[in-house]
Amino acid sequence: MSRLYDAHNHLQDERLKNVRSTSVETLRGNGLRRMVVNGSSEQDWPEVLALAREFPEVVPAFGYHPWYIKERSPEWELNLNRFLDQTPAGVGEVGLDRWIKDFDFQDQERVFVAQLRIAAERNLPLSIHCLQAWGRLLEVLEEQPRPGCGFLLHSFGGPREMIPALSSLGAYFSLPGYYAHDRKARQREAFKSVPADRLLFETDAPDQPLPPERVRYSLPDDERGKAVDDPANLVAVYEFAAELFSESVDALAERIEQNFQRLFGTLNRQER
């Protein structure tokens, strides 16, 4: 049985509330060792911390997602540091996003840079979200201090031509099962250029579900009729990646474990 690692999900999401324990038990049966659970705002950081205390496999991360920065309190940086002081944790989900409506990009950048600096000062891995802002993201990463341990570009969707420059700055690149959809051919091709020692896998559950035919564990759609991804589908992400890279699941799993430990290993708690 392979040892599995999910580099990015949102187990705290309300859509997963009634299935969390079942999903984690299923993942344990499939070989789960670690999953990084990313907070998005001050509102969900307490739930992320609670999950880390409930499930030893959870690696917590606390950060302000660019979609939610308008909700931040005047004390948000102080609060972020307080959560980071309570348990071994990464910083995330943070980033830049020009895709959302009515965005204030200057404000996004201020909040992102503040969190990047916190991660650098504490040498903590951070998980970065980026949509339609790859050029500016690269410039910011070149201009600002970065954590020595590296950083994750979650669901990397940027140009393959940027991979060498981002890698030189310490980037790791996580592949979601969502890229198994036919329309994501460009993203799949880009991942073939990712250095072998910088590759990671993620579910991003409950978002970014696999194509229906690849789903191992199904959940009902949410109230908007949107598909909900079960974190237990991590094993299907590994199977998709094995096809993409023409490697066995076991060979890939060994490499992913090494890469995960290189980026997140300083946050490890005692093995189960």
TIKOL-454223 format. One record per residue: residue number from 1; x, y, z of N, C-alpha, C in turn. Coordinates in steps of 0.1 Angstrom, whole numbers, padded with zeros to 4 digits. Example, Ala and Ser with C-alpha at 12.3 -4.5 7.8 and 13.67 -1.06 7.14 Angstrom:
BEGIN
PT   num    n.xx    n.yy    n.zz   ca.xx   ca.yy   ca.zz    c.xx    c.yy    c.zz
PT     1    0132   -0057    0078    0123   -0045    0078    0132   -0033    0078
PT     2    0128   -0022    0071    0137   -0011    0071    0129    0000    0079
***
This chain:
BEGIN
PT   num    n.xx    n.yy    n.zz   ca.xx   ca.yy   ca.zz    c.xx    c.yy    c.zz
PT     1    0008   -0012    0000    0000    0000    0000    0009    0012    0000
PT     2    0006    0022   -0009    0014    0034   -0010    0012    0043    0001
PT     3    0021    0052    0004    0020    0062    0014    0016    0075    0007
PT     4    0004    0080    0010   -0002    0091    0002   -0002    0104    0010
PT     5    0000    0115    0002    0001    0129    0008   -0007    0138   -0001
PT     6   -0016    0146    0006   -0024    0156   -0001   -0018    0169    0003
PT     7   -0012    0176   -0007   -0005    0189   -0004   -0015    0201   -0002
PT     8   -0028    0199   -0005   -0037    0211   -0004   -0051    0206   -0004
PT     9   -0058    0209    0007   -0073    0207    0007   -0079    0216    0017
PT    10   -0092    0216    0018   -0100    0224    0027   -0110    0215    0035
PT    11   -0104    0207    0043   -0112    0197    0051   -0122    0205    0060
PT    12   -0119    0217    0064   -0127    0225    0073   -0140    0230    0066
PT    13   -0141    0229    0053   -0152    0234    0046   -0165    0228    0051
PT    14   -0175    0237    0052   -0188    0233    0057   -0194    0221    0049
PT    15   -0191    0221    0036   -0197    0210    0027   -0191    0196    0031
PT    16   -0181    0196    0038   -0175    0183    0042   -0178    0179    0057
PT    17   -0185    0188    0064   -0187    0186    0078   -0192    0173    0082
PT    18   -0201    0167    0075   -0207    0154    0079   -0200    0142    0074
PT    19   -0189    0144    0066   -0182    0132    0061   -0167    0133    0065
PT    20   -0162    0142    0073   -0148    0144    0075   -0142    0131    0081
PT    21   -0148    0126    0092   -0143    0114    0099   -0143    0102    0090
PT    22   -0154    0100    0082   -0154    0089    0073   -0144    0090    0062
PT    23   -0142    0102    0057   -0132    0104    0046   -0118    0101    0052
PT    24   -0115    0106    0064   -0101    0104    0069   -0099    0089    0072
PT    25   -0109    0082    0077   -0108    0068    0079   -0106    0060    0066
PT    26   -0113    0064    0055   -0111    0058    0042   -0097    0061    0037
PT    27   -0092    0073    0039   -0078    0076    0035   -0068    0069    0042
PT    28   -0070    0067    0055   -0061    0059    0063   -0060    0045    0058
PT    29   -0071    0039    0054   -0071    0026    0048   -0064    0025    0035
PT    30   -0063    0037    0028   -0056    0037    0015   -0042    0042    0016
PT    31   -0037    0045    0028   -0023    0048    0030   -0020    0062    0033
PT    32   -0030    0070    0037   -0027    0084    0040   -0017    0086    0051
PT    33   -0007    0095    0048    0002    0099    0059    0000    0114    0063
PT    34   -0002    0123    0054   -0003    0137    0057   -0013    0143    0047
PT    35   -0020    0153    0052   -0028    0162    0043   -0027    0176    0049
PT    36   -0024    0186    0040   -0023    0200    0044   -0037    0206    0042
PT    37   -0042    0211    0054   -0056    0217    0054   -0054    0232    0055
PT    38   -0059    0239    0045   -0056    0253    0044   -0068    0262    0048
PT    39   -0065    0271    0057   -0075    0281    0061   -0076    0292    0050
PT    40   -0087    0299    0050   -0090    0309    0040   -0092    0323    0046
PT    41   -0095    0324    0059   -0098    0337    0066   -0098    0334    0081
PT    42   -0099    0345    0088   -0100    0344    0103   -0111    0336    0107
PT    43   -0122    0335    0099   -0134    0328    0103   -0132    0313    0103
PT    44   -0123    0308    0095   -0122    0293    0095   -0108    0288    0101
PT    45   -0100    0297    0106   -0087    0293    0112   -0090    0285    0125
PT    46   -0100    0288    0133   -0102    0280    0145   -0106    0265    0141
PT    47   -0114    0263    0130   -0118    0250    0126   -0106    0242    0121
PT    48   -0097    0249    0114   -0085    0242    0109   -0076    0238    0121
PT    49   -0075    0246    0131   -0067    0242    0143   -0074    0230    0150
PT    50   -0087    0231    0151   -0094    0219    0157   -0092    0206    0150
PT    51   -0092    0207    0137   -0090    0195    0129   -0076    0189    0131
PT    52   -0066    0198    0132   -0052    0194    0134   -0051    0187    0147
PT    53   -0059    0191    0157   -0058    0185    0170   -0066    0172    0170
PT    54   -0076    0171    0162   -0084    0158    0161   -0077    0147    0153
PT    55   -0071    0151    0142   -0065    0142    0132   -0050    0144    0131
PT    56   -0042    0134    0136   -0028    0136    0135   -0022    0137    0121
PT    57   -0030    0133    0111   -0025    0134    0097   -0026    0148    0092
PT    58   -0034    0157    0098   -0036    0170    0093   -0024    0179    0096
PT    59   -0019    0186    0086   -0009    0196    0087   -0016    0209    0085
PT    60   -0018    0217    0095   -0026    0229    0093   -0019    0241    0086
PT    61   -0026    0249    0079   -0020    0261    0074   -0031    0272    0076
PT    62   -0026    0284    0079   -0035    0296    0082   -0031    0307    0073
PT    63   -0041    0313    0066   -0038    0324    0057   -0050    0331    0052
PT    64   -0049    0342    0046   -0060    0349    0040   -0060    0347    0025
PT    65   -0070    0340    0020   -0072    0338    0006   -0076    0352    0000
PT    66   -0071    0355   -0013   -0074    0368   -0019   -0089    0370   -0020
PT    67   -0097    0360   -0021   -0112    0362   -0022   -0118    0368   -0010
PT    68   -0111    0367    0002   -0118    0370    0014   -0111    0382    0022
PT    69   -0101    0388    0016   -0094    0398    0023   -0102    0410    0027
PT    70   -0113    0413    0020   -0122    0424    0024   -0128    0422    0038
PT    71   -0128    0409    0042   -0135    0406    0055   -0125    0407    0067
PT    72   -0112    0410    0064   -0102    0409    0075   -0104    0420    0085
PT    73   -0101    0416    0097   -0101    0426    0108   -0089    0434    0109
PT    74   -0089    0446    0116   -0077    0454    0118   -0066    0446    0124
PT    75   -0069    0436    0132   -0059    0428    0139   -0055    0415    0132
PT    76   -0058    0414    0119   -0056    0401    0112   -0042    0396    0113
PT    77   -0032    0404    0111   -0018    0399    0112   -0015    0394    0125
PT    78   -0019    0401    0136   -0017    0396    0149   -0024    0383    0151
PT    79   -0036    0382    0146   -0044    0369    0148   -0037    0358    0140
PT    80   -0032    0361    0128   -0025    0351    0121   -0012    0346    0129
PT    81   -0005    0355    0134    0007    0350    0142    0003    0343    0154
PT    82   -0008    0346    0160   -0013    0338    0172   -0016    0324    0168
PT    83   -0022    0322    0157   -0025    0308    0153   -0012    0301    0149
PT    84   -0003    0307    0143    0010    0301    0139    0018    0297    0151
PT    85    0015    0305    0162    0023    0302    0175    0017    0289    0182
PT    86    0005    0285    0179   -0002    0275    0186    0002    0260    0182
PT    87    0007    0259    0170    0009    0245    0165    0018    0246    0153
PT    88    0026    0235    0150    0034    0235    0138    0024    0237    0126
PT    89    0027    0248    0118    0017    0251    0107    0024    0258    0096
PT    90    0018    0257    0084    0022    0265    0073    0014    0278    0072
PT    91    0017    0285    0061    0009    0298    0058    0002    0295    0045
PT    92   -0011    0297    0046   -0019    0295    0034   -0034    0293    0037
PT    93   -0042    0296    0028   -0040    0298    0014   -0039    0313    0011
PT    94   -0029    0317    0004   -0027    0331    0001   -0025    0333   -0014
PT    95   -0025    0346   -0018   -0022    0347   -0033   -0027    0359   -0039
PT    96   -0027    0359   -0053   -0032    0370   -0061   -0042    0364   -0071
PT    97   -0052    0372   -0074   -0063    0367   -0083   -0069    0379   -0090
PT    98   -0068    0379   -0103   -0074    0389   -0112   -0087    0383   -0118
PT    99   -0090    0371   -0115   -0102    0365   -0121   -0115    0369   -0114
PT   100   -0115    0371   -0101   -0127    0374   -0094   -0132    0388   -0097
PT   101   -0145    0390   -0095   -0151    0403   -0098   -0147    0413   -0087
PT   102   -0147    0426   -0091   -0145    0437   -0082   -0133    0435   -0073
PT   103   -0122    0431   -0078   -0110    0429   -0070   -0102    0442   -0069
PT   104   -0096    0443   -0057   -0086    0454   -0055   -0073    0448   -0055
PT   105   -0066    0449   -0066   -0053    0442   -0068   -0042    0447   -0059
PT   106   -0042    0460   -0057   -0032    0466   -0048   -0034    0461   -0033
PT   107   -0047    0460   -0029   -0049    0454   -0016   -0046    0440   -0015
PT   108   -0049    0432   -0025   -0045    0418   -0026   -0030    0417   -0024
PT   109   -0023    0426   -0031   -0008    0425   -0031   -0003    0428   -0017
PT   110   -0008    0438   -0011   -0004    0442    0003   -0006    0430    0012
PT   111   -0017    0424    0012   -0020    0413    0021   -0011    0401    0018
PT   112   -0009    0398    0005   -0001    0387    0001    0014    0389    0006
PT   113    0019    0401    0003    0033    0404    0007    0035    0403    0022
PT   114    0025    0408    0030    0026    0407    0044    0027    0392    0049
PT   115    0019    0383    0042    0019    0369    0046    0032    0362    0041
PT   116    0036    0367    0029    0049    0361    0024    0060    0364    0034
PT   117    0060    0377    0039    0071    0380    0048    0070    0373    0061
PT   118    0058    0370    0066    0056    0362    0078    0062    0348    0076
PT   119    0059    0342    0065    0064    0329    0061    0079    0329    0061
PT   120    0085    0339    0055    0099    0340    0053    0106    0342    0067
PT   121    0100    0351    0075    0106    0353    0089    0106    0340    0097
PT   122    0095    0333    0096    0094    0320    0104    0099    0308    0096
PT   123    0103    0310    0084    0107    0298    0075    0096    0288    0075
PT   124    0084    0292    0071    0073    0282    0070    0069    0281    0056
PT   125    0065    0269    0051    0060    0267    0038    0047    0274    0036
PT   126    0045    0280    0025    0032    0287    0022    0026    0282    0009
PT   127    0013    0281    0009    0005    0276   -0002   -0001    0288   -0010
PT   128    0003    0290   -0023    0000    0302   -0030   -0011    0298   -0041
PT   129   -0021    0307   -0041   -0032    0306   -0051   -0029    0317   -0061
PT   130   -0030    0314   -0074   -0028    0325   -0084   -0037    0322   -0096
PT   131   -0044    0332   -0100   -0052    0332   -0112   -0051    0345   -0120
PT   132   -0046    0344   -0132   -0045    0355   -0141   -0036    0366   -0136
PT   133   -0025    0362   -0128   -0016    0372   -0122   -0002    0366   -0122
PT   134    0001    0357   -0131    0014    0350   -0129    0026    0359   -0131
PT   135    0026    0368   -0140    0037    0377   -0142    0040    0385   -0130
PT   136    0029    0391   -0124    0032    0399   -0112    0036    0390   -0100
PT   137    0030    0378   -0099    0034    0369   -0088    0049    0367   -0089
PT   138    0054    0364   -0101    0069    0361   -0102    0077    0373   -0098
PT   139    0072    0385   -0102    0079    0397   -0098    0080    0399   -0083
PT   140    0068    0397   -0076    0068    0398   -0062    0077    0388   -0055
PT   141    0077    0376   -0060    0085    0365   -0054    0100    0368   -0056
PT   142    0103    0375   -0067    0117    0379   -0069    0121    0391   -0060
PT   143    0112    0399   -0057    0114    0412   -0050    0115    0410   -0035
PT   144    0107    0400   -0030    0105    0399   -0015    0112    0387   -0009
PT   145    0114    0388    0004    0120    0376    0011    0111    0364    0009
PT   146    0117    0352    0008    0109    0340    0007    0114    0330    0017
PT   147    0105    0321    0021    0109    0310    0031    0120    0301    0025
PT   148    0130    0299    0033    0141    0290    0028    0136    0276    0025
PT   149    0126    0271    0032    0121    0258    0030    0113    0256    0016
PT   150    0109    0267    0010    0102    0267   -0002    0087    0271   -0001
PT   151    0080    0271   -0012    0066    0274   -0012    0059    0266   -0023
PT   152    0046    0264   -0021    0038    0256   -0030    0029    0265   -0039
PT   153    0029    0262   -0052    0020    0268   -0061    0009    0258   -0063
PT   154   -0002    0260   -0056   -0013    0251   -0055   -0021    0251   -0068
PT   155   -0024    0239   -0074   -0031    0238   -0086   -0024    0247   -0097
PT   156   -0011    0245   -0098   -0004    0254   -0108   -0010    0254   -0121
PT   157   -0013    0266   -0126   -0020    0267   -0139   -0013    0278   -0148
PT   158   -0001    0281   -0144    0007    0291   -0152    0014    0285   -0164
PT   159    0020    0294   -0172    0027    0289   -0184    0039    0280   -0181
PT   160    0041    0270   -0189    0052    0261   -0186    0065    0268   -0187
PT   161    0066    0279   -0195    0078    0287   -0196    0083    0293   -0183
PT   162    0074    0295   -0174    0077    0301   -0161    0082    0291   -0151
PT   163    0081    0278   -0154    0085    0268   -0144    0099    0269   -0139
PT   164    0109    0271   -0149    0123    0271   -0144    0125    0283   -0135
PT   165    0120    0295   -0138    0122    0307   -0130    0116    0305   -0116
PT   166    0104    0300   -0116    0097    0297   -0103    0104    0287   -0095
PT   167    0109    0276   -0101    0117    0266   -0094    0129    0271   -0088
PT   168    0136    0281   -0095    0148    0286   -0089    0146    0295   -0077
PT   169    0133    0299   -0075    0130    0307   -0063    0125    0298   -0051
PT   170    0123    0285   -0054    0119    0276   -0043    0106    0270   -0045
PT   171    0100    0271   -0057    0086    0266   -0059    0085    0251   -0060
PT   172    0074    0246   -0054    0069    0233   -0056    0055    0235   -0064
PT   173    0051    0225   -0071    0040    0226   -0080    0030    0214   -0077
PT   174    0018    0217   -0072    0009    0205   -0069   -0002    0204   -0080
PT   175   -0003    0191   -0084   -0012    0187   -0095   -0025    0183   -0089
PT   176   -0037    0189   -0093   -0050    0185   -0088   -0056    0174   -0097
PT   177   -0065    0166   -0092   -0072    0157   -0100   -0081    0164   -0111
PT   178   -0084    0176   -0108   -0093    0184   -0117   -0086    0185   -0131
PT   179   -0073    0184   -0132   -0066    0186   -0145   -0067    0173   -0153
PT   180   -0074    0163   -0148   -0077    0151   -0156   -0089    0154   -0166
PT   181   -0096    0165   -0164   -0107    0168   -0174   -0101    0171   -0188
PT   182   -0108    0168   -0198   -0102    0169   -0212   -0098    0184   -0215
PT   183   -0105    0194   -0210   -0103    0208   -0213   -0090    0213   -0206
PT   184   -0084    0205   -0198   -0072    0209   -0191   -0059    0204   -0197
PT   185   -0059    0202   -0210   -0047    0196   -0217   -0035    0205   -0215
PT   186   -0037    0219   -0216   -0025    0228   -0215   -0019    0226   -0201
PT   187   -0027    0225   -0190   -0021    0224   -0177   -0014    0210   -0175
PT   188   -0020    0200   -0181   -0013    0187   -0180    0001    0187   -0187
PT   189    0001    0193   -0198    0014    0194   -0206    0024    0202   -0198
PT   190    0020    0213   -0191    0029    0221   -0183    0035    0213   -0172
PT   191    0027    0204   -0166    0032    0196   -0155    0043    0186   -0159
PT   192    0043    0183   -0172    0054    0174   -0176    0068    0181   -0176
PT   193    0068    0194   -0175    0080    0202   -0174    0084    0205   -0159
PT   194    0076    0201   -0150    0079    0203   -0136    0091    0194   -0132
PT   195    0101    0199   -0125    0112    0191   -0121    0107    0179   -0112
PT   196    0113    0168   -0113    0108    0156   -0105    0109    0158   -0090
PT   197    0118    0166   -0085    0119    0169   -0071    0110    0180   -0066
PT   198    0102    0186   -0075    0093    0197   -0071    0078    0194   -0073
PT   199    0075    0181   -0076    0061    0177   -0079    0054    0172   -0066
PT   200    0042    0177   -0065    0033    0172   -0054    0019    0171   -0060
PT   201    0010    0164   -0052   -0004    0161   -0056   -0013    0167   -0046
PT   202   -0025    0170   -0051   -0035    0176   -0042   -0049    0172   -0046
PT   203   -0059    0173   -0037   -0073    0172   -0040   -0080    0185   -0042
PT   204   -0076    0195   -0033   -0083    0208   -0032   -0097    0205   -0028
PT   205   -0100    0194   -0022   -0114    0191   -0018   -0119    0201   -0008
PT   206   -0132    0205   -0009   -0142    0199   -0017   -0144    0204   -0031
PT   207   -0134    0213   -0035   -0135    0218   -0049   -0126    0210   -0058
PT   208   -0126    0214   -0071   -0118    0208   -0082   -0120    0193   -0082
PT   209   -0132    0188   -0084   -0134    0173   -0085   -0128    0167   -0098
PT   210   -0124    0155   -0097   -0120    0147   -0109   -0132    0145   -0118
PT   211   -0129    0141   -0131   -0140    0138   -0140   -0148    0126   -0134
PT   212   -0161    0126   -0136   -0170    0116   -0129   -0165    0102   -0131
PT   213   -0159    0099   -0142   -0155    0085   -0144   -0143    0081   -0136
PT   214   -0136    0090   -0130   -0124    0088   -0122   -0127    0088   -0107
PT   215   -0139    0093   -0104   -0142    0095   -0089   -0144    0081   -0083
PT   216   -0137    0079   -0072   -0138    0067   -0064   -0148    0068   -0053
PT   217   -0150    0080   -0047   -0159    0082   -0036   -0168    0094   -0039
PT   218   -0181    0092   -0040   -0190    0102   -0045   -0197    0109   -0033
PT   219   -0199    0122   -0034   -0207    0129   -0024   -0219    0136   -0032
PT   220   -0230    0139   -0025   -0240    0147   -0032   -0236    0161   -0036
PT   221   -0241    0166   -0046   -0239    0180   -0050   -0243    0189   -0039
PT   222   -0237    0201   -0039   -0241    0211   -0029   -0254    0218   -0033
PT   223   -0258    0227   -0024   -0271    0233   -0026   -0272    0241   -0039
PT   224   -0261    0245   -0045   -0261    0252   -0058   -0260    0242   -0070
PT   225   -0260    0229   -0067   -0259    0219   -0077   -0244    0217   -0082
PT   226   -0235    0222   -0074   -0221    0220   -0078   -0215    0208   -0072
PT   227   -0207    0201   -0080   -0201    0188   -0075   -0192    0191   -0063
PT   228   -0192    0182   -0053   -0184    0182   -0041   -0174    0171   -0041
PT   229   -0161    0174   -0040   -0151    0164   -0040   -0148    0158   -0027
PT   230   -0148    0145   -0025   -0145    0139   -0013   -0129    0138   -0012
PT   231   -0123    0142   -0001   -0109    0141    0001   -0104    0127   -0001
PT   232   -0112    0117    0001   -0108    0103   -0001   -0104    0100   -0015
PT   233   -0108    0109   -0025   -0104    0107   -0039   -0089    0110   -0041
PT   234   -0081    0112   -0031   -0067    0114   -0032   -0061    0102   -0040
PT   235   -0065    0090   -0037   -0060    0078   -0044   -0062    0079   -0058
PT   236   -0073    0085   -0063   -0076    0086   -0077   -0068    0097   -0083
PT   237   -0063    0107   -0076   -0054    0117   -0081   -0041    0110   -0084
PT   238   -0036    0101   -0075   -0024    0094   -0077   -0025    0085   -0090
PT   239   -0037    0079   -0092   -0038    0070   -0104   -0038    0079   -0116
PT   240   -0045    0090   -0116   -0044    0099   -0128   -0030    0104   -0131
PT   241   -0022    0107   -0120   -0009    0112   -0122    0000    0100   -0128
PT   242   -0002    0088   -0123    0006    0077   -0128    0004    0075   -0143
PT   243   -0008    0077   -0148   -0011    0077   -0162   -0004    0089   -0169
PT   244   -0005    0100   -0164    0001    0112   -0170    0016    0111   -0172
PT   245    0022    0106   -0161    0037    0106   -0161    0042    0092   -0166
PT   246    0033    0083   -0169    0038    0069   -0173    0047    0063   -0163
PT   247    0043    0063   -0150    0050    0057   -0139    0040    0049   -0131
PT   248    0045    0040   -0123    0036    0032   -0114    0033    0041   -0103
PT   249    0021    0038   -0097    0017    0046   -0085    0027    0045   -0074
PT   250    0032    0033   -0072    0042    0031   -0061    0055    0039   -0063
PT   251    0060    0040   -0075    0072    0048   -0078    0069    0063   -0076
PT   252    0058    0067   -0081    0054    0081   -0079    0052    0084   -0064
PT   253    0046    0075   -0057    0043    0078   -0043    0056    0079   -0035
PT   254    0066    0072   -0038    0078    0073   -0031    0085    0087   -0033
PT   255    0084    0091   -0046    0090    0104   -0049    0082    0116   -0043
PT   256    0069    0114   -0043    0060    0125   -0037    0062    0126   -0022
PT   257    0064    0114   -0016    0067    0114   -0001    0080    0122    0002
PT   258    0090    0120   -0006    0103    0127   -0004    0101    0142   -0006
PT   259    0093    0146   -0017    0091    0160   -0020    0083    0167   -0009
PT   260    0073    0159   -0004    0064    0165    0006    0072    0167    0019
PT   261    0080    0158    0023    0088    0159    0035    0098    0170    0034
PT   262    0103    0172    0022    0113    0183    0020    0106    0197    0022
PT   263    0094    0198    0018    0087    0211    0019    0080    0213    0033
PT   264    0073    0202    0037    0065    0203    0049    0070    0195    0061
PT   265    0082    0189    0059    0087    0180    0070    0090    0186    0083
PT   266    0093    0199    0083    0096    0205    0096    0083    0207    0104
PT   267    0071    0205    0098    0059    0206    0105    0053    0193    0110
PT   268    0061    0182    0108    0056    0169    0111    0054    0168    0126
PT   269    0043    0161    0130    0041    0157    0144    0044    0142    0145
PT   270    0042    0136    0156    0045    0122    0158    0036    0114    0149
PT   271    0043    0104    0143    0035    0094    0134    0025    0087    0142
PT   272    0014    0083    0135    0004    0075    0141    0010    0061    0144
***
